[in-house]
Amino acid sequence: MPSAVSKVPAAPSSEAERHFMAKLGFETDCWDVHASMQDASPDFVLVDVRSPEMYARKHIPGAVNIPHGKMVAAYMSRYPKDTLFVVYCAGPHCNGSTKAALNLSRLGYPVKEMIGGLTGWADEGFAFHSVQDAYAA
């Protein structure tokens, strides 16, 4: 008797390759973002899509704050159309980054969602920044 895992057969390898390659075109993870942010000039803009208040409380170093509701043509026109955006929100329980990715793709920008958001970042043990930290220095 097949297990719950093997009851539905795995897709053929060629289909699996297409699926997983496509999936990587839509998302990235915290580890890859962290490693890329160590570069002096990353080739993407990391965007925290939460409210300014939440951003001030805690965000990923190097991220800019653009709430997903502000991602309209007039506001985003400051960025060239080939700018790659990586968006994140609080974590897997939040769909703000999905809304942001949808907004950006509708505006014609390349975009990836950072899976895990702040929860994933914390799980990896990476540091956060807050505006309050800057006042303490």
C-alpha positions as CSV (number, residue, x, y, z in Angstrom):
1,M,0.0,0.0,0.0
2,P,1.5,3.4,-1.0
3,S,2.2,6.0,1.6
4,A,0.5,9.4,1.7
5,V,3.6,10.8,0.0
6,S,3.8,8.3,-2.9
7,K,0.0,7.9,-3.4
8,V,0.2,10.6,-6.0
9,P,3.3,9.9,-8.2
10,A,6.0,12.5,-8.5
11,A,6.0,14.5,-11.7
12,P,8.4,13.5,-14.4
13,S,11.8,15.1,-13.9
14,S,11.5,17.4,-16.9
15,E,8.2,18.8,-15.6
16,A,9.6,19.2,-12.1
17,E,12.6,21.1,-13.5
18,R,10.3,23.6,-15.3
19,H,8.1,23.9,-12.2
20,F,11.0,24.6,-9.7
21,M,12.8,26.9,-12.1
22,A,9.6,28.9,-12.6
23,K,9.1,29.0,-8.8
24,L,12.6,30.5,-8.3
25,G,11.6,33.2,-10.8
26,F,8.9,34.4,-8.4
27,E,10.7,34.1,-5.0
28,T,14.0,34.1,-3.2
29,D,14.9,33.3,0.4
30,C,16.4,35.1,3.4
31,W,19.7,33.4,3.0
32,D,20.2,34.5,-0.6
33,V,19.0,38.1,0.2
34,H,21.4,38.3,3.2
35,A,24.4,37.1,1.2
36,S,23.5,39.5,-1.7
37,M,23.1,42.5,0.7
38,Q,26.7,42.0,1.8
39,D,27.8,43.2,-1.7
40,A,28.5,47.0,-1.8
41,S,25.8,47.5,-4.4
42,P,23.2,44.7,-4.6
43,D,21.5,44.3,-8.0
44,F,18.0,44.7,-6.5
45,V,16.1,47.0,-4.2
46,L,15.0,45.3,-1.0
47,V,11.6,46.7,0.1
48,D,9.8,46.4,3.4
49,V,6.1,46.8,2.4
50,R,4.7,47.3,5.9
51,S,3.7,50.5,7.5
52,P,6.3,53.2,8.3
53,E,5.6,52.6,12.0
54,M,6.3,48.9,11.7
55,Y,9.4,49.6,9.6
56,A,10.7,52.0,12.2
57,R,10.3,49.4,14.9
58,K,12.3,46.7,13.1
59,H,13.4,46.1,9.5
60,I,16.1,44.4,7.5
61,P,19.3,46.5,7.2
62,G,19.5,48.1,3.7
63,A,15.7,47.8,3.1
64,V,13.7,50.8,2.0
65,N,10.1,51.2,3.1
66,I,7.4,51.4,0.5
67,P,4.0,50.3,1.8
68,H,2.3,48.2,-0.8
69,G,-0.6,50.6,-1.0
70,K,1.9,53.4,-2.2
71,M,3.1,51.3,-5.1
72,V,1.4,53.3,-7.8
73,A,2.8,54.5,-11.1
74,A,3.4,58.1,-9.9
75,Y,5.4,57.0,-6.8
76,M,7.3,54.2,-8.5
77,S,8.3,56.2,-11.5
78,R,11.5,57.3,-9.6
79,Y,12.8,53.8,-10.3
80,P,13.9,52.6,-13.8
81,K,11.6,50.0,-15.3
82,D,14.4,47.4,-15.1
83,T,14.8,47.7,-11.3
84,L,14.5,44.3,-9.7
85,F,12.5,44.6,-6.4
86,V,12.6,42.0,-3.6
87,V,9.6,42.5,-1.3
88,Y,9.0,41.3,2.2
89,C,6.5,41.7,5.0
90,A,6.1,40.3,8.5
91,G,6.2,36.6,7.6
92,P,4.2,33.7,6.3
93,H,1.1,34.9,8.0
94,C,1.2,38.2,6.1
95,N,0.2,38.7,2.4
96,G,1.5,42.3,2.1
97,S,4.5,41.1,0.1
98,T,2.2,39.2,-2.3
99,K,0.1,42.4,-2.7
100,A,3.3,44.4,-3.3
101,A,4.6,41.9,-5.9
102,L,1.3,42.0,-7.7
103,N,1.3,45.8,-7.7
104,L,4.9,46.0,-9.0
105,S,4.3,43.4,-11.7
106,R,1.2,45.3,-12.9
107,L,3.4,48.3,-13.2
108,G,5.9,46.4,-15.3
109,Y,8.7,46.0,-12.8
110,P,10.6,42.7,-12.2
111,V,9.9,41.5,-8.7
112,K,10.5,38.6,-6.4
113,E,9.0,37.8,-3.0
114,M,11.3,37.0,-0.1
115,I,9.8,33.9,1.4
116,G,9.6,33.9,5.2
117,G,9.7,37.7,5.6
118,L,10.9,39.0,9.0
119,T,10.0,35.6,10.6
120,G,12.3,33.8,8.2
121,W,15.0,36.5,8.7
122,A,14.9,36.0,12.4
123,D,14.9,32.2,12.0
124,E,18.2,32.5,10.2
125,G,19.6,34.6,13.1
126,F,20.2,37.6,10.9
127,A,20.3,41.1,12.5
128,F,17.6,43.7,12.3
129,H,17.8,47.5,12.3
130,S,15.4,50.0,13.9
131,V,15.1,53.7,13.8
132,Q,15.2,53.6,17.6
133,D,18.6,52.0,17.3
134,A,19.9,55.0,15.4
135,Y,18.8,57.4,18.2
136,A,20.6,55.3,20.8
137,A,23.9,55.6,19.0
